[in-house]
Each structure stands twice: as C-alpha cells, then as structure tokens.
Amino acid sequence: MRRWLFFLLLVILLAPSLSHAELLFPLQTTPSISSNFGQYRTGHPHGGVDLWTFLKIGVPVLAADDGYVFRLRCSPTGYGRVVYQRLADGRIAVYAHLAGFAPKIEKAVQRIQAQNGRYSFNQILGGNEVIRVKRGEVIAYAGDTGTDVPHLHFEIRDRDGFPINPLTAGFPYTDNRPPVLAALHAEPLTWDAHVNNSKKDVIVSFQRQSDGAYTCSPLTIGGRVGLSVNAYDLVNGSPRQLAPYHIKLLIDGRERFVHRFARFNYAETYVSSLSYIYRLKVQRKGRFIRLFRLHEKTVFHPFAGTGDLSTLTPGEHQVVIVVTDEKGLKSRAGFALRVESSETVDTTTAVPADITADTLTGAKVEWRGDHVVVRFNNSEPSIPAIAAETISRQQRQAIKQVWVRKNGRQLVLAVPLPLSEDGVLRLFFTWTAQTKKLLLPYSIARNGRKISSPDNRARIDVPAGALFTPVAMPVEAINVRAPRWLEPVGSAYRFDAQWQPLRKKLHVSLTPPADAAKNRLGVYLYDKGTWWHMQAGTQAKIPAFATYALARDIARPAIGEFVAGPGRQPTLKVTVSDLGSGLAEQGIDVRLDGRSQIFEYVPYKRHLLVRVNNPLSRGDHTLQVTLRDRAGNATTKMFRFSR
C-alpha cells in the first residue's frame, strides 16, 4: 500500500514536467525542417532549427509551451524581428525572422519604438512588462526579416542562455531515415605528411552497400594526416540535407575521436571554424566536419581523443566512421588505412653565399601555416639536388629536411618554416648542368604582433589571443580591378592566410598615398572580383587574413519607386539602394509632412517601409527620404501623394 501511495505521489509531483516534456511545433503549417542545429554559418554555428513556411509570409507562430515573453528585438539584419520566451521549465525559446507580432506583443513593440524614436531596439521587459502566453497561442507571424527567404528560426536555450540542440530537447518531428555518408576527406597537416604519396588533399566518395552501410577506397598515409567526413541527415517532411548530430571515429575497434552538435556558447562562435573545413565549403566540394582536433578541444568534442593518426603503427588498420542522428538512427562506413613512415630528403649542405642561379619560373606555391608546398614542372628524369635555408634579421638558418616527390613531370616539395620571425625562404635546385633558385619572402603572424606590407602602407594588428598558433604567410601589394562605383586608392594588399581560423577579429590599417584626397574612403575586402565594405575611413576590424584595399565610394545612393498603400493609415514603401559602401539605418531620414518618421529598412528587398499609425487628413501629403551611405554620399528625394 505504501509503495502504491509513493508511486501516486511521484506521478503527481512529476506531472507538470511530464506535460512539458514535448514541445509544440511552433508553426501553424505542415512541419518541415530546412536547417538544423550546428550547421555552418559565417562565423558561428547555427543555433537552432529553421522551419520551412513554403515561401509564405504571415504563417502564424505558436508558443511552443506555456511561459512569458521577456525580451523583444527588431533589427534590419541578423534575426530581424525576434521574440524571446521563458518556458514553464525555465528554458528559453527564440522565434526569429518574424513578419509581425500578435496584437498584445505588437502593442509593447510600438511603445518601445515610440520611446526610442526608431525601428531597431533590443529590450528586456521589466517585471510588470512581461507578456504571459499559453501553449499553442499565436504570438507572431513568420516572415523574412533579417534574411532573404521566409522561414521561422527557432531556438531552445538552457537556463543559462546557451543554445542546445532542439531535436534532443523535446522538439516534435518525425525521422525514420538514417544519416547518409557522402565522402571522406584526408589532408596532410604537417610538412612531412602525405596522402596516397601526395601533398594534395584527397576526397573519396563513399559507396552505399546497404541501408546504413558504406565503404570507400583504401587510403595510404604517412605522418600527421587529418580525416574529415561529409555526412548529413534526412528527416521526414524535408528534402534538405541536415547536419549530422553525432560522429565517431574508430580505428581497429578503438574510439579515436567524437564530434557531437549538442550545445555551444555564442561567446565562442569560432568553434564552427574548428569543426568545419570552410575552404572546402567555399570551393563547393562539400560540408566536411573534422574528425581530429584542430588546435584545441571545443564544446563539440565530448571525448578526450584527438584523432591524431600519426600515433598509429606502420601497417594496415581498419577505420570505421559511425554517424548517429538525434533519433538514434545510425550509419557506418568502413575502409582500410595503410600507414607508412614519412619520407624526407636530407639537405644538410649549406647554400654557398656566392651561388648564382636563374630564377625558377612557373612554380605554384601554397602557404600552409607552418610550412610551404612548392610544385613545378621538371623535364629532367631525376630529382635535382635541393638546398634550402631561411634568412631573417637575426640569423641565416639551413633547413635540414624537406619532403620531396616526383610525380610524372611535376616535382613537389614541402618545406618547414621557422615561426620565430619574418624572413625569406631560399630554395636552390641543382641538376647536372644548371642551378635555379626560388626566393619566397614571408611574415609571421602571432598574437600581439603587427604585420606590415613591404612598403609599410598596410598593417594588420593581431590582438592577444586572436590566433591559435603562429602563421607564416606572404604579404604583397597587388593590382585589382574595381567596379565603376568605386575608385581604388593605392594598391590592394594580400595577406595570404585566408583559411586560418581565428578566435577574435583582427584590425587592419591602410595608408593612402600622400597626394590622395581623404574624403569618402573606406576599407574593402576584395575576393574574386567582389568588393565587401568593411568600415568607413582607413581602419577596420576584419574577420580574416585576406586581400584588403582602400577605395573611394564615388556613387550616391539611389532612391527609386514610391508606393502609397490604400486608406488613411497607409503603409508607404520606397525602393532604395547603394552599390558602394552600403546603407545603414542610422544614415536614413524619413519625414512625412515634415515630421520625422519611424521606418523599417529592409536590406535584402532594398526598400523602406513607413507604417502610418495616425489617420492622415484629406488632401495632399509629402514624404521626404534622405539617404546617406557609409562613405557620406547623400541623396534626397520628395514624393507627393493624396488621400
């Protein structure tokens, strides 16, 4: 009897938590997940799930559980319109990219905007201001604010505010399909490592053997090589490839590395660049997740293993990669891995000081952080004698070993670099009758250091703690072509270590020529013909080592079509654009009949919206729009309309 009473009491006590164990799907539409937790976003992991609205704007958004709204936010970029709800169990639900709010929330939004005199705000609601909501209550309407395609971004954060994977936190969805393994990537990580007797990365496709079972071609490696996997999950109701939840690397049955998208901290957004190989994503080769520790252990690595293959004994090993989704469905791939010793060539002979040689032409050089890989065509049947040294302000140092391999007509070598100070790598190749040289100047980036271009007109400051490890790179001035709306000022400067992950942003300073005008200048990142405005002036915070240039924005913003909606409380819409430095909300002024108005700037759609809250009088009215871009170029236009 006592046992039965104890059980009954336990059920009563647990009833509230049991009733909230499953969240409500927060959209009034057919469930479809278009993106999930952990997927790569520029500079951070995806912190929730994206729910597809089938390109519809205005789909009702439902409270996923009982609770109260404690924070509201509106912005032209990022999450757009956002609702933050404290759930009954103490966790936080985030609903983003909203087209609008339910009436009782919209009332609070309008009050805050009226107080601030602008559209954008980010406000925590006080004790009496919080808005109680019930499970299933319509709290907003899905849209595309802050983004380009209509959808609802939905997050679950723990009580401390850290995003956690919604698909393991009570989010309702159906999934009866195991993950898919698409391809394996292997890359030499050090100067003496190789894959299939090559210094190049290798990507091999997995072949599906049966449901959840894959295999691929054997690999041969030497030295420290990193494995990465392109795997994805599929859930019911969605055609999209989602991020895998849990990946495990086993070698000879022993667990070597584990990667799991469970939770993270927005203060450590760099963890995404340590998980994903961003370079391969940009090159459209796939979304590969590392199965080895790059620089440091992160929140996505619950297991202490490093995935370091250089500790394996020479010979053949069996590798198994197991991918598990949030429902526990598994797929696995197995393949043979042959481990060989690294091959090097002794270069103990010092380079003579008076050596004369022709310059080697046609060489392709890849800078890889702590070593450099050089490739060039070699018509000679044999490998030349190779001598290498570095010359810096402090010392002249012979390099004792290089990795070298002849592959058909091509000679490939890898050379380690000292990471103590800037220098010049000197390489000499001697065949029977000739000697050729290759001189490669480089700079060393390390925490707390300033890196300058050869002419001292470009400088990158590396703050303390920004780099995981020192990086060797060339720094050079180059000429690039600018679009008609920009006027380059001086040279562009390439800091060639684009793919190095960073903990913090860097700072670049560019000095214009002495005779250059200083007005309307801005710092731009140049990438494959595209100019990205970083900041007005000659200095900027930057997200990566890349190519930077000063340019003058010579085009004014454009104000286009005006449309006045129906009624005496219309929505006024004005098309706006800027090709150069771009527009920001603080550079826009909108006046209706001479009075300043709160407006919404929608960058992706290139327009302004003014929602008239008080009825307009009958007769003629004017709307004046003034745009000032980030460089200071201004345009004003007046529109007249009648009611």
N, C-alpha and C positions, 0 to 999 in steps of 0.2 A: 504493500500500500504506500509506504513511504517513498519507495522508488518511483511509483507512478506519479505521486504528487510532485516529486522533484523534477521529473520529466515534463510535467504540465507547466510547472513554474518556469523551467528553462525555455520552453516554447513561447510562453507569454513574454519573457524578457527579450528573446531574440526576434520576436515578431516584427518590430519596426525595421530592424536591419535586414531581415529576410525579404520584407516587402520592397526594399530598395536595392536588392541585390542586382536586379536587371534594370538598366536604364530604358527609357522610352526612346524610340527612334525619333530624332528631333525635327523631322520634316514631314509635312502632310503630302507625301508623294510616294511613288514606288521606290523602295530602298535600292540605292546603287552607290557603291564606294568608288570614287575615281582616283583617290590618292590616300596613302595611309601613313602611319607613324614611322619616322626615321628616314623617309625618302630624302634625297639630296635636294636642298635649296641653296641658292647662292649665299654662302657664308654661315649657314646653320642647317641643322636637320629639320625636317617637317615635324611640327609639334602636335599634330592631331590627325584627323581624317577629313578628307574633302568629300562632301556628299553631293552627288550629281543632281541637278534640277532639270536636266534635259533642255538646257538653254533658256529656261523660263525664268523671268524676274517676277518676284512677288509671291512665290510659293510660301505658305505660312510656316513659320518656325515655331516649334513646340518646346516648352520647358521639358527637359529630359527627366526631371524629378521635382518634388516639392523643394522650395527654398526661397531665396530672396536675391534680387538684383542689388549688388553693392558697388558696382563700378560701370561707368559708361564711357565710350570713347568714339570720337569721329575724326577722321583724317582723310585727305585726298589719296594717300598712299598706304602701303602696309596692309593692315587688317580692315581699312575703311571704317564702316560703322560696326561697332562691337558691343555686345552685352556680356558682362561677367556675372555669373550667378553662383552664389554659395548654395550647394546642395544640402539636403537634410542630413547627410552623413559627414558633412564638413568639407568635402572636396569642392573643387571649383569647376564649373562648366563654362566654356568660352564659345560664343557664337559670333562668327566674323563674316565680313563682306556683305553685310545686310543692306537691302534696298531701303528699308524703313523700319520703324518700331511700332509696336502695338500702342494704342492711344494713351494708356496711363504711363508708359515709358516715354513716348514722344513728348508728352507734357513736360516731363523732367528735362528732356534734352533741349527743348525750346527755351526753357527757363535758364539753363546753363549758358546756352549760346547767346541769349539776350544779355545776360550779365557780362559775358566776355566780349560781346560785340563782334564775334567771328564764328565761323562754322566749326573749326577744329578745336577740340578740347580732349582732355583725358582726366576724368574726375572720379574720385572715390566719394560715394554718397555717405553723408553723416548718419547718425543713429536713427533719427526720425525720417530721413530721406529714403532709406532703403525701401524697395518695392517688393512686396510679397507676391509670389507666383505659385501656382499649383501645377502638379504634374499634368502634362497634356495641354496646358493653357497656351494660347497663341501669344508669343511675346515679341515677335518681329516677323520680317518678311525677307526671304533670301534674295540676294542680288549679286552685283559685281563691283561694289565699291572697293577701291584699293587694288583691283585686279582687272583682268581682261575678259574672263569667261564666267558667266553666272554659276555659282555654287555656294554651298554653306561649308565654311571651315569650322569644324567642331573639335574642341579640346576637352580633355579631362586633366586637371592638375590636382596634385595631392594637397594636403592641408598647408604645406609649406610653400605652395605655388609652383612646384616643379611639374612639368608636363610628364604624364605617364601614358603608356600605350592604351588607347580606349578599347581596343579589341581584346585586351586582357582585363578590362576594368568594368565589365558589365554592359558594354555596348552591344545592342542586339543586331546580329547579322547571321547569315547562313553561308556555310562553306563546307562543301564535300569534295573539294578538289585539292590534291596535294601540290606542293610547290613544284616549280619547273627549274631545272638546271640547264642553262643555255651554253655557257662557255667558261673555260678556265684560262686565267692569265698568269704568266710566270715572267718575272723580271729580275735581272741581275742587280743586286743592291750595292755591291762594292766593286772596286776596280778589278779585282781578281776573280769575280764570279762570272759564270756563263750558263746559258740555257741552250741545250742542243748544239753545243760547241760554237755559240754565237753570243755577241754582246747585245743583240736586239731582244726586245720583249717578244714573247711568243703567246699567241692566243689560239687555243684549240677548242673546237666545238664539242659539246657532249652529244653522244648518240643515245637516244632513248631505247632501252631494252624491253621494258615493260612498264606498267604503272608504277611510278615512283622509283624506277631503277635506271641508272645511266652509267655510261662508261666513256672513256676518251683514249686517245693515243698515248703511249708511254712517253715520258719525259726523261731527258738526261740533264743533270745539273752538276755544277761544281761551285763551291764557295757559298756565300750567303745569297740565296735566291728567295724572293717573296712570291707566294701564291695568293691569287685573288679569284673570286668567283662572281660570275654574272648569273644570279638566280633571282627568281621572282615568284610571287604567289598570285593565285587567282581565286576570287570569291564569287559566289553566286550573285547574279544580277549586275555584274560589272565586266566589261571587256578589257579593262585596264590591267597593266602589269603592276602589281604592288610590291613594296619592299618585303624581303623575307624577314621573318621575326628572329629566328634562332639558327645560327650556322655553327657547325662543329667540324674541326679538322682532326682526323685520327690518322696516325701513321703506325703501321704494324700493330693495330689494335689499341694504341696508347693515345689518349687525348692530348693534343698539342696546342690547340687554340679554340676559343669560343667567342663568338660575337653575337650580341643579343640587343635588339631595339626594345628596351623596356621603359626607360625614363632618362631624362637629362636635365641640365640646368641651363637656362638661357644665358647665364653669365659665362658659360663655356661653349660658345657656339662653334669654336674651332674643331670640336670633336667630329664634326661631319667630314672635314678635310683629312682627318686621320683615318677615317673609316673608308671613304670612297676615294677612288683614283679619279680626281676631277679632270685630269688631262685626257683620259680615255672617253669621258662623257662628252667633253667639248669636241673631240675628234670623231664622235659618233660611232665609237667602237663598242659601246655598251656601258652599263652601270655596274662596275666591278667593286666589290667590297673586299678589303684586305683581310687575309687570314694570317696576318702576322702583325706584331706590334711595331708601329712606326713611331719612333721617338719615345712614346710613353703610354702607359696604361690609361684607358679612359673609362667613363661610366658605361660604355657599351661592351666592355671586356670583363665579364664577371669571373673569369678563370685566370689563374696566375700564369698560364703558359704563354710563351712569346711567339710561337710559330716559327722559330729560328731553325731553318733546315741545315745550317752549316754544322750543327752538332751531330748530324747523322753520320754513321759509319759508312765508308765506301761500300758499294754493292747495291743490290736491288731491295727496294722497300715497297710495301703496299699502302697506298693512300686511299682513304675514304672520306668523303665530304658529305655530311648529313645536314639537310635543311628542313627545319620544322616550322610550321605556321602556328598562329595563335590558337587554333583548334586542336593542335597536337598531331596534325597530319604530316607525314614525313616523306621525303625523297632522299635518295642517296646516290652518289656516284663513286665508282672505284677505278683506279688506274695504277699502273706500275711506275715507280720513280727510281731511276738509276742514279746513284750518287758517285761522282768521280772527284778526284782531287783537282784543285785549281792549278792552272798552268801559267807559269811566268817565265820571263826571259831576264837573265842577269844583265845589268848594264853598269857594271862596276867601273868601267873605263871612263875616266873624266873626259869631258869635252875640251879639246885644245883651245886655248884662248884665241889663237890666230887662225882658226879654221875659216876657210872661205867656201861658200856653197851657193848654189842657185836656190831661189825661193820655191818651195813646193806649191804648186797650184792645183786647184780643183779639189782640195780636201774638204770634207764635211766634218764639222766639229760639233759635238754635243757636250754641254756642260751639265754634270750630274751632281752638283753639290760639293762632293769631296773628291771627285775625280773627273777626268775628261776622256771622252772617246773620240778617236780620230779615224776616219775612213777615207781612203783614196785609192784610185786605180793604179795597179802596179803591173806593168807589162813584163817585168823581169820574172823568170820562172822561180827564183829563190826569194827568201825573205832577206831583206837588207840587214846589215849591222845597224843597231839602233842605240843612240846615246841620248840621254835626257837629263836636264838639270833645270832648276829654278834659280832665278836671280832676283833678289829683293834688296831693299836698302841695307838690310842687316847682314845678309850672307849670300854666298853662292853655294848651292847645295845640289850634289849629284843625286839623281833618283836611282835607287838600286835595282828596282824591278818594274817591268811593265808586262801587261798581258798582251799577247800578240797572236794573230791567226791569219793565215792567207786563205781566202775563200774565192776560188776561181781567179779572176783578175783583180779582186779587191783585197787590200791589206787593211786589217782592223787592229788597232791597238788601244789599250786603256792605260791611263797613267794616273797614279795617285798624286794628290796635290797637298802641300803643307798648308794648314789653315791658320798659320800664325800671323801672316801679314801679306800685303799686296806684293805682286811680283810678276815676272814674265816666265812662262814655261818655254824652254828652248828644246826643240826636238831636231835631231840630225839623223838622216837615213843615208847609209853609205852602201852603194852597190859596187861592183868591181871597178867601174871606171868613173863614177860620179858620186857626189855628195849633195844632198838637198836639205834645206832647213825649213822649219816652221816655227814662227815666233807667236806665242799666244799670251798677250798681257791679260791679267785678271786682278780683280779686287776681292777682298774678303769681307763679307757682311757678318757681323756678330753683334750681340746685344750691347747697347750703349755706344755704338760706333757710328760715325758719319762716313758715307761712301760718296766720293765725288767723281765726276766725269773728268777725262784728261784735260779739258780746258777750264775746269772748275766752275762751269756755269750751271751745272746740275748737281744737286746733292740730295741724298736720301738719308734721313736720320732714323736709326733703328733704336726704338726705346728699349729700356731694360725689360727683359722677359718676352720680347716680341718673337724671337727666333727659338726654335727647339734645339738647333745646332748651328755652328758657323757654316757659311755657304760661300763657295768660290764662284765668281761669275765675271764675265767680261762686261765692261761699261764703255759704250761708244756713242758718238754722235752720228745720226743718220738723217737723210733727207726723206720726207714723206709728202705725199700729195694731200692737200686739204680740199674740202668741198667749197663751193662758191660763197657760202655764208661765213666762212672762217678765213682769217688771214694769219698764217703762221708767223711767229716772231722768233727768229733764231732757229736753231736746229732742234730736232727731236732727239731724245736720249734714251737708249735702250739699256736697261738693267736686266741682263738676260738670266733670270732665275724665276721665271713666271710661275712654275708649278710648285714652288716651295711652300708648304703650309705655314701659316703664321698664327701666333696666339693673339696678337694685337695689330692694329693698323700702324702703318709707317707714316713718315712725314717727308714730303718732297718740297724742295725749294729750287726754283728756276730763275736765273738772272737774265733779263733781256739785254740785247746789245745796247751800248751807251746811247746811241742815237735813236733808239726806238721810243715811240710815244707810249706812255704808261696807262692810258685810258682803255677801258673795256677789255682788259686782259683776263685770261682765265687759264687754269691748268687743265689739260685734257689728257686722258689715257687713250693712246692710239692702238687699235687692234684690228688687223686685217682690213684696213680701209675705213673703219668706223672710228669716229671721234667721240669719246664719252667725257662730258664735262664733269670735273671733279669739284672745283671750287673757284670762285672769282679771285682775281689777284695773281700773285706769283708763288703762292704756297698752298699746300693742300694735304689733308690726310688721305692716304691711299691704301687700297686693300691688298696690294701685291707688288712684287717686283715686276716691272713691265716697261713699256715704252711710254714716256711722258713728254709733253711739249707745251710751250706757251703759244696761245693763239688769241687773236683779237676777234671778237664777235662783231661782224660788220653788218648784220641784218637785224632790222627791228621786228618785234613780234607782230603777228598778223591777227586782225580781228575780222571775222567773216560774217556769216549769215546770222540774222536775228529772227527769232520766232517768239511771238507772244501767245500764250495759251488762251483758251476761252474764259469768259466770266470776269467778274470784278476782283477776283483774287487769283489771278493767273500765275502760272509758272513761266518765267521768262528765260529763254535759252539763247546763249550767244556762243558761236563757234570761235575758238581761239587756238593759236599755235605759235611755236617758236622753234626754229631749226638749229639754233646755235647753243647758247648756254642754258636755255630752258627757262620755264616759268615756275614760280613758287607762289603759294597762297599769299605770302606777305608782300609780294610785288604787284598785287592786283587790287584795284579800287573800283567799286561799282556804286553808282549813285542813281537813285530813282527820284526824279523831280528834284534833284539837288541834294537829296538826303542819302547818306551812306547806308548801304545795304549789306546784310549778311548773305553770302553767296557760297555755293558749293563748287569747287573746282574739280573737274573730272579729267585727270591727265590722259587716261587710256582712250577716252572718247573725244578728247580735245574740245571740251565745252565748259561753259559756266552755267549754273542754274541759280536763279533767284526765285524763291517762293514767296509770293506776296501774301502776308498774313492778314493785313487790314484791307477792307474793301477800297478799291480805287474810286475816286469821284468820276462822274461822267465828263468826257471831254478828252483833250489831248494830254499826253504824258511823254516824258523823255527818260531814256536810260543812257547814262554815260559810262563807258567802260575804259579804264586806263590800265594798260599792261606795261610792266617794267621787268625785263628779263634779268637774269642773274648778273649780266655784264653791265646793266644800267641803260640799255636801249629801251626807249619808251614809245608807245603808240596810244593814241586816244581816239575814240570814235563815239559819236552821238547817234542814238536811234530814237525815232518818234513813232508813237502808236496811239490809237484812240480806244476809248471804252464807251 
